[in-house]
Amino acid sequence: MLELGKGFSFVARQKRITVDGDHFYIDLVFYNFILKCFVLIDLKIGKLTHKDIGQMDFYVRYFEKEEKQKNDNPTIGLILCSDKNETMVKYILIKDKKQIFASKYKPYLPTEKELERELTREREFIEMEKRLLEKNE
């Protein structure tokens, strides 16, 4: 939990939600009292698929309607998977859905240099994407 950052409070593991008699299980549910929002985490062993993203979208929508309080910020969905397909994420995630994220996880903690490289790469990617969006508007 410390790796997530400050303000996280554990809510549930394998949180069961029931819709029309069907049961679904969210791997991990946290509430961040600094961000004032729920954070849903789904753990995937294999490659990220469109089904995984649709499932997280369902979880986020459910929490928005059934669990979120009036003063809470939008729920965040995070999918951690062992293999992420950037193109799949690009085409499946809806532009307006800025609170669902997919990330590749590693079974070990990265070194400080690996973290710096990854942060730099992600920052450059985000800035490039932002420039492209501004250019297209």
C-alpha positions as a printed Julia matrix, in Angstrom:
137×3 Matrix{Float64}:
   0.0     0.0     0.0
   2.9     2.34    0.67
   3.86    2.15   -3.01
   0.49    3.66   -3.97
   1.31    6.91   -2.19
  -0.28    8.88    0.61
  -3.89    8.97    1.68
  -4.91    5.41    0.78
  -7.26    3.48    3.01
  -7.97   -0.2     2.35
 -11.67   -0.92    1.76
 -11.92   -4.49    0.46
 -10.23   -7.42   -1.25
 -12.38   -9.36   -3.73
 -15.21   -6.84   -3.22
 -18.39   -8.53   -4.38
 -20.95   -6.52   -6.28
 -24.21   -8.07   -7.39
 -26.22   -6.91  -10.39
 -29.44   -8.71  -11.34
 -28.35  -11.8    -9.41
 -24.91  -12.0   -11.06
 -21.86  -11.62   -8.82
 -18.7    -9.77   -9.82
 -15.5    -9.36   -7.8
 -13.2    -6.35   -7.78
  -9.7    -7.44   -6.78
  -8.84   -4.45   -4.57
 -10.79   -1.4    -3.46
  -9.18    1.6    -1.77
 -10.41    5.03   -0.8
  -7.99    7.93   -1.03
  -8.96   10.58    1.5
  -6.59   13.15   -0.04
  -8.06   12.74   -3.54
 -11.49   12.04   -2.05
 -12.24    9.15   -4.39
 -12.42    5.39   -4.66
  -9.56    3.59   -6.41
 -10.43    0.21   -7.92
  -7.59   -2.13   -8.86
  -7.97   -5.18  -11.08
  -5.01   -7.58  -11.29
  -4.5    -9.47  -14.56
  -1.9   -12.21  -15.01
  -1.94  -12.27  -18.81
  -2.11   -9.78  -21.63
  -4.59   -6.91  -21.38
  -7.76   -7.49  -23.43
 -10.75   -5.39  -24.41
 -12.81   -7.49  -21.98
 -10.6    -6.38  -19.09
 -11.1    -2.73  -19.95
 -14.85   -3.2   -20.36
 -14.98   -4.97  -17.01
 -13.16   -2.08  -15.28
 -15.45    0.42  -16.98
 -18.4    -1.52  -15.52
 -16.84   -1.46  -12.04
 -16.17    2.29  -12.24
 -19.71    3.02  -13.45
 -21.14    0.86  -10.67
 -19.14    2.7    -8.0
 -20.11    6.06   -9.49
 -23.78    5.19   -9.2
 -23.94    3.01   -6.08
 -20.98    3.75   -3.78
 -19.7     7.27   -4.46
 -20.9     9.97   -2.11
 -22.07   13.4    -3.28
 -18.81   15.15   -2.35
 -16.49   12.44   -3.73
 -14.43   12.93   -6.86
 -14.81   10.47   -9.78
 -13.8     6.87   -9.14
 -10.43    5.77  -10.56
 -10.0     2.35  -12.15
  -6.52    0.85  -12.46
  -5.76   -2.36  -14.34
  -2.39   -3.92  -13.53
  -1.36   -6.56  -16.04
   1.75   -8.53  -16.92
   1.57   -7.47  -20.58
   0.02   -4.25  -21.88
  -0.83   -3.62  -25.51
  -0.51    0.17  -26.05
  -2.55    0.1   -29.25
  -5.36   -1.82  -27.53
  -5.46    0.75  -24.73
  -5.39    3.63  -27.21
  -8.38    2.39  -29.21
 -10.5     0.93  -26.45
 -10.44    3.66  -23.85
 -13.01    6.33  -24.5
 -11.52    9.84  -24.71
 -13.83   11.07  -21.95
 -12.83    8.18  -19.63
  -9.82    9.78  -18.02
 -10.15    7.76  -14.81
  -9.35    4.28  -16.18
  -5.7     3.35  -16.53
  -3.83    0.23  -17.6
  -0.29   -0.41  -16.52
   2.19   -3.24  -16.87
   3.43   -4.5   -13.54
   6.7    -6.14  -12.63
   7.08   -8.82   -9.97
   9.94   -6.85   -8.4
  10.63   -3.27   -7.41
  12.4    -1.27  -10.12
  15.67    0.49   -9.42
  15.75    4.25   -9.01
  17.25    4.63  -12.51
  14.51    2.44  -14.03
  11.87    4.57  -12.33
  13.47    7.78  -13.61
  13.62    6.38  -17.17
  10.0     5.24  -17.04
   8.78    8.55  -15.63
  10.68   10.46  -18.31
   9.27    8.2   -21.04
   5.7     8.54  -19.73
   6.05   12.33  -19.37
   7.28   12.62  -22.97
   4.43   10.39  -24.18
   1.81   12.48  -22.32
   3.27   15.76  -23.59
   3.35   14.44  -27.16
  -0.25   13.23  -26.88
  -1.29   16.61  -25.45
   0.39   18.46  -28.34
  -1.38   16.2   -30.86
  -4.75   16.82  -29.23
  -4.18   20.59  -29.19
  -3.11   20.47  -32.83
  -6.28   18.57  -33.83
  -8.65   20.93  -31.97
